[in-house]
Amino acid sequence: MFQSVIRTSRLASIVRHIRPLQQQQVIKASLLSTGPLSHHRSYSTRQVSFTADKFPGYTRNETFKKLTEEDVAYCRSIVGNNNLIYNNEDDLFPFNTDWMHKFRGQSQLVLKPKTTQQVADILKYCNEQKLAVVPQGGNTGLVGGSVPVFDEIVLSLQGMNKIRGFDSVSGILTVDAGCVLEVLDNWLGEKNYMMPLDLGAKGSCQIGGNIATNAGGLRLLRYGSLHGTVLGLEVVLPDGTILDNMSTLRKDNTGYDLKQLFIGSEGTIGIITGVSILTPHRSKVLNKKKRYFCFPAYVITYRLYLPYKKKAVNVALLGLNSFEDVQKAFKQSRLELSEILSAFEFWDSNALQMFKKHATPKAVMEKEYPFYVLIETSGSNKDHDDEKLTTYLENMMVEGVAEDGVVAQDETQIKSLWSLREGFTEALGKEPAVYKYDISMPVPKLYECVQDMRQHLREGGVFGQADSPVTDVVAYGHVGDGNLHLNIAASRLDNKVSDLIEPYLFEWVANHQGSISAEHGLGVAKNEFLGYSKSPVMIKMMKTMKNMLDPNGIMNPYKYLPTH
């Protein structure tokens, strides 16, 4: 069970001594139990509108050829009949539609190549014929970047899922781009390594898509971005040329670092087919005798029972009264936990209530709080890590920064606490409508943005009344890298709501030196707003590179860069 770290009440007097071990209390909180959160809702093809109809202003580029039977026959000769879907609306639907059912394309052909050469042959042909192509990984994105807008051919990487090699000395992994992130993480776990990124969609997302969108996730605080951990890429360019840059070197100071162009490019200048990535060691599993570990405190001391077999990973959840306290807790964690701190996540009470609305969790704490912080530490010495975390948690409680706290006691409870943090996206996906924003800014401004948006929507007459279309404004995110996930839940899609949010939110972010997209990318949702984060000179240079590498514009058109 979860053990209370230390529970302080506002006592009139403080006992300034540590009681003997036999007098210590162990206070138990209920294990978090979540109800089933389905990854997919049941939709008929008629219930999801086409992107081009839902968002007026899109016009099909008539320089692109329309698919013919001859084109289908040629593609079939490359991938075979079993790796192709053609003219079957039901089978095409999951490839045409994003998982949030917000964007829907009209593709009539999905190709599933198995090799890099097949990808090259397909792109060479499509470029010659001016057939537009949309690369697709796990299709877990939130900005419509992985689904067609019109009738583009979908090139799915799901068939390219082989592990090519692993160097257990350096920790360098080489894989196909279609490998699922969680599969790779589990495979590495058997060798005491792990992937340097972790996402809520890890069971479906693919490493190639992660890199193409420069996904951030839960481990960025500790291991940095993919711009640092990716060592090499194999990329097929729009004309079918294979760019083999599968380096496994950590140091190579020769020429331009071309792989960086493709990290975060969202499939607009090439298709990633192979990946070389540096993976960190997984925290050790220690076999020790059963023992008790004491939390010293001024009020009462508590004991934390450590099982026989324990990883050097700890996860704690704290309840706090203000975002100022969240910032204090983060600042202190950088000082006291430093090298073992691997994640620092926060959410507000609105996010918790949204989760509870669509799941059936048991109470983790006796009371509910305005804010919550999830802290993960990961190291190589369990005793050392426990001592540092204990000191940190004690200080947070005694100084009044945190009001309550729980610590996971085993792997099951670690996963349960993380499932709460990772469950917000799925819970919000069950709402009738949700406006999702992934933004970054200086940490002190994170929750000010949330409060300003709530007030702005109230003043706009769409939030705060019984019949208001907006039902809640929910916030959670990665404090460690200033990344806020702002979610505006609504009873229905409403143009008035959209017009109040955009471009107000993007202007707010720009005025506070932030980014309109921290980790979700641009896709079709944010490409026209790129000017709020990048200068005209930078956008012009991006368009120059796009035109140089993809002169026919066949790669993932209508997205990423502004059209005006």
C-alpha positions in Angstrom: 0.0 0.0 0.0 1.0 3.6 -0.3 2.6 4.9 2.9 2.0 8.4 4.0 5.4 10.2 3.9 4.6 12.4 6.8 1.2 14.0 7.6 1.4 17.3 9.3 -1.6 19.0 11.1 -1.4 22.5 12.4 -0.5 21.4 15.9 -0.2 24.0 18.7 3.1 22.5 19.8 5.8 20.6 18.0 7.5 17.7 19.6 11.2 18.1 18.7 12.4 14.6 19.1 12.4 11.3 17.1 10.3 8.6 18.7 11.8 5.1 19.0 11.1 2.8 16.1 8.6 0.6 17.9 6.4 3.7 18.6 6.5 4.8 15.0 3.3 4.8 12.9 2.7 3.4 9.5 -0.3 5.2 7.9 -1.7 3.5 4.8 -3.5 5.1 1.9 -5.5 3.2 -0.6 -3.8 1.9 -3.7 -4.8 3.9 -6.7 -7.2 1.8 -8.8 -8.3 3.2 -12.1 -11.2 2.1 -14.1 -10.8 1.2 -17.7 -10.0 4.0 -20.0 -10.6 2.9 -23.6 -8.0 4.0 -26.1 -10.6 4.1 -28.9 -14.2 5.3 -29.0 -16.7 3.8 -31.3 -17.3 6.0 -34.3 -19.0 5.4 -37.6 -17.3 6.9 -40.6 -20.1 9.4 -41.0 -19.6 10.9 -37.5 -16.2 12.4 -38.1 -16.2 15.3 -40.6 -13.5 15.7 -43.2 -10.8 18.1 -42.2 -11.3 20.1 -45.4 -15.1 20.5 -44.5 -14.6 21.2 -40.8 -11.9 23.8 -41.3 -12.8 25.9 -44.3 -9.9 27.4 -46.3 -8.2 24.3 -47.5 -8.0 23.8 -51.2 -6.5 20.8 -52.9 -3.3 21.4 -54.7 -4.3 20.6 -58.3 -0.7 20.1 -59.3 -0.9 16.8 -57.5 -2.1 13.9 -59.6 -5.2 12.0 -58.7 -4.7 8.3 -58.0 -5.3 5.9 -60.9 -5.6 2.1 -61.1 -2.2 2.1 -62.8 -0.7 3.8 -59.8 -2.2 1.3 -57.4 -0.9 -1.6 -59.5 2.6 -0.2 -59.5 2.5 0.3 -55.7 1.2 -3.3 -55.3 4.1 -4.5 -57.3 6.4 -3.0 -54.6 4.7 -3.9 -51.4 2.6 -6.9 -52.4 -1.2 -7.3 -52.1 -1.1 -8.0 -48.3 0.6 -4.8 -47.5 -1.9 -2.5 -49.2 -5.3 -1.2 -48.5 -7.3 0.3 -51.4 -10.7 1.7 -51.8 -12.1 0.2 -48.6 -13.6 2.9 -46.5 -13.9 0.9 -43.3 -10.3 -0.4 -43.4 -9.0 3.0 -44.5 -10.8 4.9 -41.7 -8.2 4.4 -38.9 -5.5 5.6 -41.2 -7.5 8.6 -42.4 -8.5 9.7 -38.9 -6.5 10.9 -35.8 -7.2 9.1 -32.5 -9.1 12.2 -31.1 -11.4 12.0 -34.1 -10.8 15.7 -34.8 -9.1 15.4 -38.2 -10.1 13.1 -41.1 -8.6 12.8 -44.6 -9.9 11.2 -47.8 -7.1 8.8 -48.8 -8.0 5.8 -50.9 -4.6 4.0 -50.6 -2.5 2.9 -47.6 0.9 1.3 -48.2 2.8 -0.7 -45.6 6.4 -1.2 -46.8 8.6 -3.6 -45.0 12.0 -2.3 -46.0 13.8 1.0 -46.6 14.2 0.1 -50.3 10.5 -0.3 -50.6 10.0 3.2 -49.1 12.5 4.6 -51.6 10.8 2.9 -54.6 7.5 4.3 -53.5 8.7 7.8 -53.0 10.7 7.8 -56.3 7.5 6.8 -58.1 5.2 9.3 -56.3 7.7 12.1 -56.8 7.8 11.4 -60.6 4.0 11.1 -60.8 3.4 14.0 -58.3 1.4 11.9 -56.0 1.2 13.4 -52.5 2.3 11.2 -49.6 1.6 11.3 -45.8 4.0 9.3 -43.6 2.3 7.7 -40.7 3.7 6.1 -37.5 1.4 5.1 -34.6 -1.0 8.0 -35.4 -1.0 9.2 -31.8 -0.5 12.9 -32.6 -2.7 15.7 -31.5 -2.3 18.3 -34.3 -3.4 16.3 -37.4 0.1 15.9 -38.7 -0.1 12.2 -39.4 -3.4 12.0 -41.4 -4.2 13.2 -44.9 -6.1 16.4 -45.6 -7.4 15.3 -49.0 -6.5 12.2 -51.0 -2.8 11.8 -50.2 -1.4 8.3 -50.1 -0.7 7.1 -46.6 2.6 5.4 -46.1 2.5 3.5 -42.8 5.7 2.5 -41.1 4.1 -0.2 -38.9 5.6 -3.0 -41.0 9.1 -1.7 -40.3 9.6 -2.9 -36.8 12.8 -4.8 -36.5 15.6 -4.2 -34.0 18.8 -4.0 -36.0 21.3 -4.1 -33.3 22.4 -3.1 -29.7 25.8 -2.3 -28.2 25.5 -3.3 -24.6 28.8 -1.4 -23.8 27.8 2.0 -25.1 24.0 1.6 -24.9 23.5 2.5 -28.5 20.4 1.0 -30.1 19.7 0.8 -33.9 16.2 0.0 -35.0 13.6 0.4 -37.7 11.5 3.5 -37.4 8.2 1.5 -37.0 9.2 0.0 -33.7 6.7 0.8 -30.9 8.3 2.8 -28.1 7.0 0.6 -25.2 8.2 -2.6 -27.0 11.7 -1.1 -27.3 11.7 0.0 -23.7 10.7 -3.5 -22.5 13.3 -5.1 -24.7 16.0 -2.8 -23.4 14.7 -3.5 -19.8 15.9 -7.1 -20.1 19.4 -5.7 -20.7 19.1 -3.1 -17.8 18.8 -0.2 -20.3 15.8 2.0 -21.1 14.6 4.4 -23.8 15.5 8.0 -23.0 11.9 9.2 -23.6 8.6 8.1 -22.1 5.1 9.1 -23.3 1.5 8.4 -22.3 1.1 6.9 -25.9 4.1 4.6 -25.5 2.0 1.5 -26.2 1.1 2.8 -29.7 3.5 5.5 -30.8 6.5 4.6 -32.9 10.1 5.7 -32.5 10.3 7.2 -36.0 7.2 9.3 -35.4 8.6 10.3 -32.0 11.7 11.6 -33.8 9.8 13.2 -36.7 7.7 15.2 -34.1 10.6 15.7 -31.7 8.5 14.2 -28.9 9.4 15.4 -25.4 7.6 13.4 -22.7 8.2 12.5 -19.1 11.9 11.8 -19.1 13.2 15.0 -20.8 14.1 16.6 -17.5 16.7 13.8 -16.9 17.8 12.7 -20.4 17.3 15.8 -22.6 15.6 16.0 -26.0 15.9 13.8 -29.0 18.2 16.3 -30.6 20.8 15.1 -28.1 20.0 11.4 -27.8 19.5 10.6 -31.5 23.0 9.7 -32.9 22.0 8.8 -36.5 19.1 8.5 -38.9 18.3 6.7 -42.1 16.0 8.9 -44.2 14.4 8.5 -47.5 14.2 11.8 -49.3 11.2 12.8 -51.5 12.9 11.8 -54.7 13.6 8.3 -53.4 17.3 8.9 -52.4 18.3 7.0 -49.3 20.3 9.2 -46.9 22.2 6.8 -44.8 23.4 8.7 -41.7 23.0 5.8 -39.2 26.0 6.9 -37.2 26.7 5.3 -33.8 29.3 7.9 -32.9 28.8 10.3 -30.0 31.5 12.5 -31.4 31.6 13.4 -35.1 32.6 17.0 -35.9 32.7 16.7 -39.7 30.3 18.7 -41.8 26.7 19.7 -41.2 24.8 17.6 -38.7 22.1 16.7 -41.3 20.1 14.5 -39.0 19.0 17.5 -37.0 17.0 18.7 -40.0 14.7 15.7 -39.8 14.2 15.7 -36.0 10.9 17.6 -35.6 10.3 18.0 -39.4 7.0 16.0 -39.2 7.6 14.1 -42.4 7.7 17.2 -44.7 11.2 16.7 -46.1 11.7 13.0 -45.9 10.6 9.7 -44.2 12.7 8.4 -41.3 13.2 4.6 -41.7 16.0 3.9 -39.3 17.2 5.2 -36.0 20.4 5.1 -33.9 19.8 6.3 -30.4 21.7 6.5 -27.2 19.9 4.7 -24.3 20.6 5.2 -20.6 21.1 2.5 -18.0 17.9 1.4 -16.1 18.1 1.8 -12.4 19.4 -1.3 -10.7 17.3 -4.0 -9.0 18.8 -4.7 -5.6 18.3 -7.9 -3.6 18.4 -7.1 0.0 17.0 -8.4 3.3 13.8 -7.0 4.5 14.3 -3.9 6.5 12.6 -0.7 7.7 13.6 2.8 6.6 12.7 5.7 8.9 11.4 9.1 8.0 12.7 11.5 10.7 10.5 14.4 11.4 9.7 17.0 14.0 6.1 16.0 14.6 6.0 12.3 14.2 8.3 9.8 12.5 7.0 7.2 10.1 8.6 4.1 8.7 8.7 3.2 5.0 8.8 -0.6 4.5 11.1 -1.6 1.7 10.4 -5.0 0.1 13.0 -7.7 -0.6 13.6 -6.9 -4.2 13.5 -3.2 -5.0 14.5 -1.0 -7.9 16.4 2.2 -7.3 13.4 4.1 -8.5 11.1 6.1 -6.2 7.8 7.9 -7.1 6.2 10.3 -4.7 3.0 12.3 -5.0 2.5 15.6 -3.1 -0.6 17.7 -2.4 0.0 21.4 -2.4 -2.1 24.6 -1.9 -0.7 26.9 -4.6 1.3 27.0 -7.8 3.8 29.1 -5.9 4.3 26.0 -3.7 4.7 23.9 -6.8 7.6 26.2 -7.9 9.2 26.0 -4.5 9.0 22.3 -4.5 10.6 22.2 -8.0 13.4 24.6 -7.1 14.2 22.6 -3.9 14.1 19.3 -5.8 16.8 20.6 -8.2 18.9 21.4 -5.2 18.3 18.3 -3.0 17.6 15.6 -5.5 19.8 16.9 -8.4 21.4 14.0 -10.2 18.7 11.4 -9.3 15.7 13.6 -10.3 14.1 12.1 -13.4 10.6 13.6 -13.5 8.7 16.5 -12.0 5.1 16.6 -13.1 2.2 18.8 -11.9 -1.6 19.0 -12.4 -4.4 21.0 -10.9 -7.5 19.8 -9.1 -9.5 20.3 -12.3 -7.4 17.7 -14.0 -8.0 15.3 -11.2 -11.7 15.8 -11.3 -11.7 15.2 -15.0 -9.8 11.9 -14.5 -12.3 10.9 -11.8 -15.2 11.7 -14.1 -14.1 9.0 -16.5 -12.5 6.5 -14.1 -13.1 5.1 -10.7 -9.9 5.7 -8.6 -9.7 5.1 -4.9 -8.5 8.0 -2.8 -4.7 8.3 -2.6 -4.8 11.0 0.0 -7.3 11.8 2.8 -8.1 15.2 1.3 -8.0 16.8 -2.1 -5.7 19.8 -2.9 -5.5 22.5 -5.5 -2.3 21.2 -7.0 -0.4 17.9 -7.1 3.2 17.1 -7.9 4.5 13.8 -9.0 8.3 13.3 -8.4 10.3 10.4 -9.7 13.9 9.7 -8.7 16.1 7.1 -10.5 19.6 6.2 -9.5 22.0 3.4 -8.9 22.2 3.3 -5.1 18.9 2.6 -3.4 20.1 3.6 0.1 21.6 6.9 -1.2 18.4 7.7 -3.2 16.1 6.9 -0.3 18.1 9.1 2.0 18.0 12.1 -0.4 14.3 11.7 -1.1 13.5 11.3 2.6 15.3 14.5 3.4 13.6 16.4 0.6 10.1 15.2 1.5 10.7 15.9 5.2 11.7 19.5 4.3 8.7 20.0 2.1 6.3 19.0 4.8 8.0 20.8 7.7 8.4 24.0 5.7 4.7 23.9 4.8 5.4 23.7 1.0 3.5 20.3 0.8 0.4 19.5 2.8 0.4 15.7 2.3 2.3 13.1 0.4 2.4 9.4 -0.5 5.3 7.2 -1.7 4.9 4.1 -4.0 6.1 1.0 -2.3 6.6 -1.3 -5.3 6.5 -1.5 -9.1 2.7 -1.9 -9.2 2.2 1.2 -7.2 4.7 3.2 -9.3 2.8 2.3 -12.4 -0.5 3.2 -10.6 0.7 6.7 -9.7 2.0 7.2 -13.2 -1.3 5.9 -14.7 -3.0 8.9 -13.0 -0.7 11.4 -14.7 -0.8 9.6 -18.0 -4.6 9.1 -17.8 -5.6 12.8 -18.2 -5.3 12.7 -22.0 -7.5 9.7 -22.3 -10.0 11.1 -19.9 -10.3 14.3 -21.8 -10.7 12.3 -25.0 -14.0 11.1 -23.6 -15.4 14.6 -23.4 -17.8 15.7 -26.2 -15.2 18.2 -27.4 -11.8 19.4 -26.2 -9.5 22.1 -27.4 -6.0 20.9 -26.7 -2.9 23.2 -26.4 0.7 22.2 -25.8 2.7 25.3 -25.0 5.9 26.3 -23.3 7.0 29.4 -21.4 9.0 30.4 -18.3 7.9 28.3 -15.3 6.5 31.2 -13.2 4.1 32.0 -16.0 2.6 28.5 -16.5 -0.4 28.8 -14.2 -0.9 32.5 -14.9 -1.7 31.4 -18.4 -4.4 29.0 -17.2 -5.9 31.6 -14.9 -6.0 34.2 -17.6 -7.6 31.8 -20.1 -10.4 31.0 -17.6 -11.0 34.7 -17.0 -10.9 35.4 -20.8 -13.5 32.7 -21.5 -15.7 33.9 -18.7 -15.6 37.5 -20.0 -16.4 36.1 -23.5 -19.6 34.5 -22.2 -18.7 30.9 -22.9 -17.6 29.7 -19.5 -18.9 29.8 -16.0 -22.7 29.4 -16.6 -24.8 26.3 -16.6 -25.4 26.5 -20.3 -21.9 27.6 -21.3 -20.3 25.5 -24.0 -17.0 25.4 -22.1 -17.3 23.0 -19.1 -13.8 23.2 -17.7 -10.3 24.4 -18.2 -7.8 21.7 -17.2 -4.0 22.1 -16.7 -1.1 19.6 -16.3 2.4 19.4 -17.5 6.1 19.1 -17.2 7.4 21.7 -14.7 11.0 20.7 -15.4 10.9 22.0 -19.0 8.2 24.7 -18.7 5.7 22.7 -20.7 2.0 23.3 -20.1 -0.8 21.1 -21.4 -3.8 23.4 -21.5 -7.1 21.6 -22.2 -10.4 23.4 -22.6 -13.3 20.8 -22.3 -16.6 21.7 -23.9 -20.0 20.3 -24.5 -19.7 20.9 -28.2 -17.5 22.5 -30.8 -18.3 26.1 -31.1 -16.8 28.7 -33.4 -17.2 31.4 -30.7 -15.1 29.4 -28.4 -12.4 28.8 -31.0 -12.3 32.5 -31.9 -11.9 33.4 -28.3 -9.0 31.0 -27.8 -7.1 31.6 -31.0 -5.2 33.7 -31.5 -5.5 35.1 -28.0 -3.6 32.2 -26.5 -0.8 32.4 -29.0 -0.5 36.1 -28.5 -0.3 35.5 -24.8 2.4 32.9 -25.2 4.4 35.1 -27.6 4.2 38.1 -25.2 5.7 35.9 -22.5 8.6 34.6 -24.6 7.1 31.1 -25.0 6.4 28.7 -27.8 3.0 27.8 -29.3 4.1 24.1 -29.5 6.3 22.6 -26.9 6.2 19.0 -28.0 3.1 18.1 -30.1 4.3 19.8 -33.3 2.5 22.0 -35.8 0.5 19.7 -38.2 -2.6 21.4 -39.6 -3.6 22.8 -36.2 -0.8 25.3 -35.7 1.1 25.8 -38.9 -0.6 29.1 -39.7 0.4 30.5 -36.3 4.1 29.7 -36.6 4.9 33.4 -36.8 4.1 33.7 -33.1 7.2 31.6 -32.3 9.5 32.1 -35.2 10.6 35.3 -37.0 9.9 36.0 -40.7 13.6 35.4 -41.6 13.5 31.9 -39.9 10.2 31.0 -41.6 11.6 32.0 -45.0 14.7 29.9 -44.4 12.5 26.9 -43.5 10.5 27.3 -46.7 13.7 27.5 -48.7 14.9 24.2 -47.3 11.5 22.6 -47.9 11.5 23.7 -51.5 15.1 22.5 -52.0 14.5 19.0 -50.6 10.9 18.6 -51.8 10.5 20.8 -55.0 7.3 19.1 -56.0 5.8 19.5 -52.4 4.6 15.9 -52.2 5.6 15.3 -48.6 2.9 15.8 -46.1 1.3 18.8 -47.8 -0.9 21.6 -46.3 0.9 21.3 -43.0 3.8 22.4 -40.8 4.7 25.7 -42.6 2.3 28.6 -43.0 0.7 28.8 -46.4 0.4 32.6 -46.4 
